[in-house]
Amino acid sequence: MTVSRTFIERFDKAAALAREGRYEEALNAYEQIHAPFKDYKEPRIMTGEFMGMIELRKAYCLMDLDRYEEARELFESKLVKAALGQFNKETLYDYYFSYGNTLGNLGDIEKMDQVMSQALTVAAKELHDLKRCENAWYWVMYWAKKHAKWEYLEEQCVNAHRFGVENESIVLQVRAGEFGCYAYRGLGKIEKARRGANLIIKRYKNAKVSDDVIKEWQDFLKSLDR
């Protein structure tokens, strides 16, 4: 089924506004897609997938506007859920990834875990995309740290490190090690946190990274003595 030309043109204009960072205007443009056509003779044809994409794009705009509760409502709407089976795998990953980050921002870590697990499944088993896997793991650990869910963070750091080893991702192994230091500190496992931070500092000095990065970890070490 072909979507009406006017619907597509309106969608493209809204998307262009979003790319320019004009999120309020883009959101309004997405909301106006269903308005009456100027040419009343043009057939109004829209697929379930297209309707779902409109709602997703509105949710993305709401995220960019820091209106996460409203974004969550759209991600959880019956219309979007009905369209999930019609989305291609890239769009499906984007849905789970964005929905998961919305939940993480709102502090619903238990639900975020479920949704991000689905993002990881799509990335790993359907798309075979390591970069997308690394991004999903990063935000799982980021939101756990942000909301001080230390036991959960420790568990996910172990899982992320294992995934990094199995898939030869040095980036993910390093990230898991760094987030793990925060989990150890939060759980009172000070010596583990200290050993980890010292290894990180040594690695960064050998790699000649910026002094600001090294100082961040030196400050972390100092925090362990307070």
Kinemage of the C-alpha trace (Angstrom):
@kinemage 1
@onewidth
@group {chain A} dominant
@subgroup {mainchain}
@vectorlist {calphas} color= white
{ca met a 1} P 0.000 0.000 0.000
{ca thr a 2} L 1.367 3.439 -0.994
{ca val a 3} L 1.097 6.339 1.463
{ca ser a 4} L -0.476 9.528 0.115
{ca arg a 5} L 1.997 11.984 -1.392
{ca thr a 6} L 0.838 14.819 0.902
{ca phe a 7} L 1.386 12.695 4.018
{ca ile a 8} L 4.930 11.885 2.877
{ca glu a 9} L 5.717 15.517 2.059
{ca arg a 10} L 4.483 16.656 5.472
{ca phe a 11} L 6.510 13.928 7.187
{ca asp a 12} L 9.661 14.928 5.299
{ca lys a 13} L 9.220 18.601 6.227
{ca ala a 14} L 8.795 17.698 9.903
{ca ala a 15} L 11.891 15.482 9.770
{ca ala a 16} L 13.903 18.326 8.214
{ca leu a 17} L 12.894 20.649 11.068
{ca ala a 18} L 14.028 18.054 13.599
{ca arg a 19} L 17.396 17.667 11.845
{ca glu a 20} L 17.836 21.435 12.160
{ca gly a 21} L 17.232 21.219 15.914
{ca arg a 22} L 13.862 22.987 15.680
{ca tyr a 23} L 12.150 20.384 17.829
{ca glu a 24} L 9.051 22.322 18.883
{ca glu a 25} L 8.312 23.190 15.263
{ca ala a 26} L 9.018 19.617 14.206
{ca leu a 27} L 6.697 18.250 16.880
{ca asn a 28} L 3.925 20.566 15.749
{ca ala a 29} L 4.549 19.579 12.126
{ca tyr a 30} L 4.263 15.874 12.961
{ca glu a 31} L 1.019 16.578 14.797
{ca gln a 32} L -0.361 18.372 11.726
{ca ile a 33} L 0.331 15.527 9.305
{ca his a 34} L -3.253 14.276 9.643
{ca ala a 35} L -4.761 17.683 8.775
{ca pro a 36} L -7.145 17.901 5.770
{ca phe a 37} L -5.553 17.964 2.295
{ca lys a 38} L -5.714 21.096 0.144
{ca asp a 39} L -6.689 18.875 -2.765
{ca tyr a 40} L -9.813 17.157 -1.464
{ca lys a 41} L -9.659 14.722 -4.403
{ca glu a 42} L -6.337 13.225 -3.292
{ca pro a 43} L -6.919 9.856 -1.584
{ca arg a 44} L -5.949 9.746 2.098
{ca ile a 45} L -3.891 6.560 2.386
{ca met a 46} L -1.707 5.747 5.398
{ca thr a 47} L -0.237 2.443 6.557
{ca gly a 48} L 0.033 1.257 10.152
{ca glu a 49} L 3.821 1.413 9.838
{ca phe a 50} L 3.665 5.056 8.720
{ca met a 51} L 1.334 5.992 11.567
{ca gly a 52} L 3.704 4.312 13.996
{ca met a 53} L 6.679 6.189 12.533
{ca ile a 54} L 4.910 9.506 13.076
{ca glu a 55} L 4.410 8.685 16.745
{ca leu a 56} L 8.040 7.567 17.097
{ca arg a 57} L 9.327 10.786 15.592
{ca lys a 58} L 7.105 12.771 17.938
{ca ala a 59} L 8.561 10.819 20.859
{ca tyr a 60} L 12.108 11.565 19.683
{ca cys a 61} L 11.276 15.277 19.565
{ca leu a 62} L 9.858 15.099 23.088
{ca met a 63} L 13.089 13.461 24.270
{ca asp a 64} L 15.105 16.273 22.697
{ca leu a 65} L 12.855 18.726 24.551
{ca asp a 66} L 13.416 16.877 27.866
{ca arg a 67} L 9.738 15.971 28.017
{ca tyr a 68} L 10.386 12.349 28.934
{ca glu a 69} L 7.067 11.502 30.569
{ca glu a 70} L 5.252 12.486 27.393
{ca ala a 71} L 7.762 10.548 25.295
{ca arg a 72} L 7.157 7.480 27.441
{ca glu a 73} L 3.421 7.710 26.841
{ca leu a 74} L 4.005 7.598 23.094
{ca phe a 75} L 6.478 4.711 23.278
{ca glu a 76} L 3.918 2.762 25.293
{ca ser a 77} L 0.923 3.744 23.159
{ca lys a 78} L -1.240 1.100 21.535
{ca leu a 79} L -0.628 2.647 18.126
{ca val a 80} L 3.173 2.298 18.354
{ca lys a 81} L 3.028 -1.196 19.811
{ca ala a 82} L 0.694 -2.286 17.013
{ca ala a 83} L 3.235 -1.030 14.461
{ca leu a 84} L 6.302 -2.748 15.947
{ca gly a 85} L 5.885 -5.849 13.812
{ca gln a 86} L 5.921 -3.706 10.661
{ca phe a 87} L 9.117 -1.776 11.434
{ca asn a 88} L 12.415 -2.823 9.869
{ca lys a 89} L 15.125 -4.020 12.258
{ca glu a 90} L 16.981 -0.686 12.364
{ca thr a 91} L 13.803 1.165 13.343
{ca leu a 92} L 12.943 -1.519 15.871
{ca tyr a 93} L 16.356 -1.121 17.511
{ca asp a 94} L 15.926 2.670 17.570
{ca tyr a 95} L 12.546 2.209 19.244
{ca tyr a 96} L 13.860 -0.027 22.023
{ca phe a 97} L 17.025 2.046 22.440
{ca ser a 98} L 15.157 5.360 22.703
{ca tyr a 99} L 12.376 3.931 24.861
{ca gly a 100} L 15.013 2.392 27.165
{ca asn a 101} L 16.858 5.688 27.507
{ca thr a 102} L 13.602 7.476 28.267
{ca leu a 103} L 12.943 4.991 31.074
{ca gly a 104} L 16.523 5.377 32.296
{ca asn a 105} L 16.173 9.138 32.409
{ca leu a 106} L 12.991 8.736 34.450
{ca gly a 107} L 14.709 6.343 36.852
{ca asp a 108} L 12.611 3.279 36.005
{ca ile a 109} L 15.653 1.000 35.942
{ca glu a 110} L 13.753 -2.275 36.182
{ca lys a 111} L 11.670 -1.498 33.093
{ca met a 112} L 14.701 0.005 31.342
{ca asp a 113} L 16.539 -3.288 31.817
{ca gln a 114} L 13.772 -5.186 30.053
{ca val a 115} L 13.587 -2.762 27.147
{ca met a 116} L 17.351 -2.391 26.661
{ca ser a 117} L 17.639 -6.184 26.660
{ca gln a 118} L 15.349 -6.170 23.636
{ca ala a 119} L 17.495 -3.487 21.976
{ca leu a 120} L 20.570 -5.637 22.555
{ca thr a 121} L 18.842 -8.714 21.159
{ca val a 122} L 17.934 -6.886 17.952
{ca ala a 123} L 21.411 -5.364 17.624
{ca ala a 124} L 23.274 -8.613 18.273
{ca lys a 125} L 21.067 -11.274 16.688
{ca glu a 126} L 19.256 -9.413 13.925
{ca leu a 127} L 21.570 -6.584 12.878
{ca his a 128} L 24.897 -8.115 13.975
{ca asp a 129} L 25.948 -4.558 14.820
{ca leu a 130} L 28.601 -4.337 17.531
{ca lys a 131} L 28.498 -0.536 17.660
{ca arg a 132} L 24.805 -0.568 18.487
{ca cys a 133} L 25.485 -3.185 21.172
{ca glu a 134} L 28.211 -1.028 22.693
{ca asn a 135} L 25.888 1.987 22.763
{ca ala a 136} L 23.091 0.061 24.453
{ca trp a 137} L 25.437 -1.374 27.102
{ca tyr a 138} L 26.915 2.072 27.753
{ca trp a 139} L 23.531 3.616 28.519
{ca val a 140} L 22.433 0.688 30.669
{ca met a 141} L 25.497 1.299 32.858
{ca tyr a 142} L 25.183 5.076 32.643
{ca trp a 143} L 21.622 5.168 33.959
{ca ala a 144} L 22.424 2.658 36.709
{ca lys a 145} L 25.260 4.926 37.858
{ca lys a 146} L 23.118 8.051 37.480
{ca his a 147} L 20.455 6.630 39.795
{ca ala a 148} L 22.929 4.942 42.186
{ca lys a 149} L 21.666 1.404 41.523
{ca trp a 150} L 24.979 -0.066 42.633
{ca glu a 151} L 24.130 -3.759 42.852
{ca tyr a 152} L 22.475 -3.664 39.460
{ca leu a 153} L 25.405 -1.697 38.031
{ca glu a 154} L 27.931 -4.216 39.338
{ca glu a 155} L 25.958 -7.059 37.750
{ca gln a 156} L 25.646 -5.275 34.416
{ca cys a 157} L 29.340 -4.368 34.357
{ca val a 158} L 30.179 -8.077 34.663
{ca asn a 159} L 27.719 -8.889 31.864
{ca ala a 160} L 28.963 -6.069 29.649
{ca his a 161} L 32.608 -7.066 30.179
{ca arg a 162} L 31.795 -10.674 29.307
{ca phe a 163} L 29.981 -9.546 26.174
{ca gly a 164} L 32.969 -7.362 25.279
{ca val a 165} L 35.371 -10.279 25.645
{ca glu a 166} L 33.162 -12.636 23.637
{ca asn a 167} L 32.762 -10.095 20.839
{ca glu a 168} L 36.300 -8.676 20.937
{ca ser a 169} L 35.151 -5.191 21.958
{ca ile a 170} L 37.954 -3.478 23.846
{ca val a 171} L 35.783 -0.373 24.086
{ca leu a 172} L 33.085 -2.219 26.004
{ca gln a 173} L 35.592 -3.975 28.259
{ca val a 174} L 37.127 -0.632 29.214
{ca arg a 175} L 33.743 1.008 29.796
{ca ala a 176} L 32.592 -1.886 31.957
{ca gly a 177} L 35.769 -1.605 34.027
{ca glu a 178} L 35.291 2.108 34.567
{ca phe a 179} L 31.628 1.884 35.532
{ca gly a 180} L 32.562 -1.049 37.747
{ca cys a 181} L 34.770 1.227 39.839
{ca tyr a 182} L 31.754 3.394 40.651
{ca ala a 183} L 29.713 0.324 41.525
{ca tyr a 184} L 32.455 -0.917 43.895
{ca arg a 185} L 32.658 2.473 45.584
{ca gly a 186} L 28.891 2.627 45.981
{ca leu a 187} L 28.852 -0.862 47.500
{ca gly a 188} L 31.705 -0.082 49.871
{ca lys a 189} L 34.151 -2.388 48.065
{ca ile a 190} L 36.853 0.230 48.377
{ca glu a 191} L 39.919 -1.887 47.619
{ca lys a 192} L 38.363 -3.192 44.404
{ca ala a 193} L 37.516 0.375 43.415
{ca arg a 194} L 41.046 1.503 44.235
{ca arg a 195} L 42.691 -1.269 42.212
{ca gly a 196} L 40.448 -0.563 39.266
{ca ala a 197} L 41.092 3.186 39.333
{ca asn a 198} L 44.859 2.690 39.537
{ca leu a 199} L 44.751 0.416 36.492
{ca ile a 200} L 42.663 2.957 34.613
{ca ile a 201} L 45.074 5.787 35.447
{ca lys a 202} L 48.060 3.696 34.386
{ca arg a 203} L 46.354 2.795 31.102
{ca tyr a 204} L 45.441 6.390 30.351
{ca lys a 205} L 48.914 7.676 31.165
{ca asn a 206} L 50.435 5.105 28.808
{ca ala a 207} L 47.951 6.151 26.142
{ca lys a 208} L 48.831 9.824 26.756
{ca val a 209} L 45.217 10.914 27.059
{ca ser a 210} L 44.322 14.426 28.203
{ca asp a 211} L 45.254 15.545 31.708
{ca asp a 212} L 41.583 16.256 32.435
{ca val a 213} L 40.679 12.584 32.020
{ca ile a 214} L 43.528 11.448 34.259
{ca lys a 215} L 42.605 14.057 36.878
{ca glu a 216} L 39.038 12.772 36.905
{ca trp a 217} L 40.298 9.353 37.991
{ca gln a 218} L 42.818 10.801 40.411
{ca asp a 219} L 39.929 12.668 42.025
{ca phe a 220} L 38.005 9.397 42.115
{ca leu a 221} L 40.883 7.816 44.020
{ca lys a 222} L 40.879 10.670 46.508
{ca ser a 223} L 37.143 10.194 47.046
{ca leu a 224} L 37.825 6.673 48.322
{ca asp a 225} L 39.677 8.046 51.342
{ca arg a 226} L 36.849 10.265 52.543
